[in-house]
Structures are given as C-alpha cells and as structure tokens.
Amino acid sequence: MNVVVWNEFRHEKENQVVADIYPEGIHGAIAAFLQKAGHNVTTATLDEEQHGLTDDVLNQADVLVWWGHKAHDEVQEEIAEKVKQRVLEGMGLVVLHSGHFSKVFKKLMGTTCDLKWREADEKERIWVVDPSHPITEGIGEYIEIEKEEMYGEHFDIPTPDELIFVSWFEGGEVFRSGATFKRGRGNIFYFRPGHETYPTYYHEQVQKVIQNGVQWAANKGTPKFVYGNAQPLEEIKEK
C-alpha cells in the first residue's frame, strides 16, 4: 500500500542529540521499517511546499503517518483541513506521540487533546488491554521501554472506539497510549511512544505496533456514502 510518513523535521536540524539518534530524521527511521515490511513509502516534511502534502500525494495515500511536536502552529489551516477531509473520505491516519496536539488530530477529535507530561528518563510499560485486536499481533502482554517521556491522564480525547494499550510510568502515572477512532470512512490509530530524544522508533515491538497500525488503518473498501435528496427504492402510492 502507499504510505506517507510526515514529520516536522525540526528537532533533527536544531538539536544534535536528536540528529545523532535519527540522522535520516524521524520520518526516515519510520519509513525504513515500513519499507522493509513491504509498503511503498514516501516522506513529507513541514518546510516542503504545501508541507509535502499536495493533492496528488494525499489522493494516492492509503495511510498517512503523522509525527509533530514543536511546530504544530506552523501547519497551514488549509493543509490541515485537507488532510482531515481525506481521512473522512477513507485515508487511514496513524498519529504518533506528540502528534496528539496537531491541528489534524484536534480537528478530527473535536477536543483539546491535552494531557500531563514530564521528561525524566522514566521506564514505560505499555500494557496490551485488547489482545484480540490486530494491532497487537506479534506483541506479548506488554512492551517495555527503558527511557521515555511521561504522558499522564487526563488525556482530553473522546472516548475511543477501541482502547488497545495503557501505559504505566515509573513515576506512577498511567495513560491511554493506544486508541482507535473512526471518522467518516477513515480509520485513525493514536500510539503514544516516540519522544525525539530517545531511540524509541528503533524498538522492534514499537515498530511492529506501527506496522500493524498502518495495516489496520488502511481502508478495506468501505462503500462511499450517498447523501442529499434521494429517489425512493419502491414505488410510493399516492394517498
């Protein structure tokens, strides 16, 4: 399938720690393992024309993977609205880590998408709470990440259609770290881990979840909706 990985690509240019971890950018690291899984993967970044999300790119995309953090406000409203519309039309969307605050995700959720956070090199244990879900295929009872940024409840999102993962952090907080939503014909998967100063996207189980999420989010041929004035299916007899 055609997968587009979108990334701000700002931290890697401005922070040597991030550049050392992701020399090809976060988008490059994610694209590499998705390509290895057999997908046709392209990347797009904030500073490209139209943020790399032209009509042709979006119209051909089966799934868009979104990573953003420090420059959410720089995403043009017109582009964010266009992405939202493509999701409603059936493009899958996988939102990673601080993409929860992106214009695209907030538009689709209709809430602030706010949360608690802390950077303290904490252990994160991501518990599988829906082991029957296809996104958890190949994952055991939990994923353990040695060091990550903490996200804590309350996470201001609508009640998920499906809750798949719940994280526990060394400092005591918990977080709904894997959730799915349906909007129009589109499938949305939010997955929490992935702070830029940690090598989280090299973690094999994190990669597996994202691969599974991309596969799940792709439209499976959902029929297009028909709206507006409709002709009767049966003859209506005059009263």
LINDA-V158563 format. One record per residue. RES is the residue in three letters. SS is DSSP state (@ for helix, = for strand, . for the rest). Layout:
# LINDA-V158563
RES	SS
RES	SS
This chain:
# LINDA-V158563
MET	.
ASN	=
VAL	=
VAL	=
VAL	=
TRP	=
ASN	=
GLU	.
PHE	.
ARG	.
HIS	@
GLU	@
LYS	@
GLU	@
ASN	.
GLN	@
VAL	@
VAL	@
ALA	@
ASP	@
ILE	@
TYR	.
PRO	.
GLU	.
GLY	@
ILE	@
HIS	@
GLY	@
ALA	@
ILE	@
ALA	@
ALA	@
PHE	@
LEU	@
GLN	@
LYS	@
ALA	.
GLY	.
HIS	.
ASN	=
VAL	=
THR	=
THR	=
ALA	=
THR	=
LEU	.
ASP	.
GLU	.
GLU	@
GLN	@
HIS	@
GLY	@
LEU	.
THR	.
ASP	@
ASP	@
VAL	@
LEU	@
ASN	@
GLN	@
ALA	.
ASP	.
VAL	=
LEU	=
VAL	=
TRP	=
TRP	=
GLY	.
HIS	.
LYS	.
ALA	.
HIS	@
ASP	@
GLU	@
VAL	.
GLN	.
GLU	@
GLU	@
ILE	@
ALA	@
GLU	@
LYS	@
VAL	@
LYS	@
GLN	@
ARG	@
VAL	@
LEU	@
GLU	@
GLY	.
MET	.
GLY	=
LEU	=
VAL	=
VAL	=
LEU	=
HIS	@
SER	@
GLY	@
HIS	@
PHE	@
SER	.
LYS	@
VAL	@
PHE	@
LYS	@
LYS	@
LEU	@
MET	@
GLY	.
THR	.
THR	.
CYS	.
ASP	.
LEU	.
LYS	=
TRP	=
ARG	=
GLU	=
ALA	=
ASP	=
GLU	=
LYS	=
GLU	=
ARG	=
ILE	=
TRP	=
VAL	=
VAL	.
ASP	.
PRO	.
SER	.
HIS	.
PRO	@
ILE	@
THR	@
GLU	.
GLY	.
ILE	.
GLY	.
GLU	.
TYR	=
ILE	=
GLU	=
ILE	=
GLU	=
LYS	=
GLU	=
GLU	=
MET	=
TYR	=
GLY	=
GLU	.
HIS	.
PHE	.
ASP	.
ILE	.
PRO	.
THR	.
PRO	.
ASP	.
GLU	=
LEU	=
ILE	=
PHE	=
VAL	=
SER	=
TRP	=
PHE	=
GLU	.
GLY	.
GLY	.
GLU	.
VAL	=
PHE	=
ARG	=
SER	=
GLY	=
ALA	=
THR	=
PHE	=
LYS	=
ARG	=
GLY	.
ARG	.
GLY	=
ASN	=
ILE	=
PHE	=
TYR	=
PHE	=
ARG	.
PRO	.
GLY	.
HIS	.
GLU	.
THR	.
TYR	.
PRO	.
THR	@
TYR	@
TYR	@
HIS	.
GLU	@
GLN	@
VAL	@
GLN	@
LYS	@
VAL	@
ILE	@
GLN	@
ASN	@
GLY	@
VAL	@
GLN	@
TRP	@
ALA	@
ALA	.
ASN	.
LYS	.
GLY	.
THR	.
PRO	.
LYS	.
PHE	.
VAL	.
TYR	.
GLY	.
ASN	.
ALA	.
GLN	.
PRO	.
LEU	.
GLU	.
GLU	.
ILE	.
LYS	.
GLU	.
LYS	.
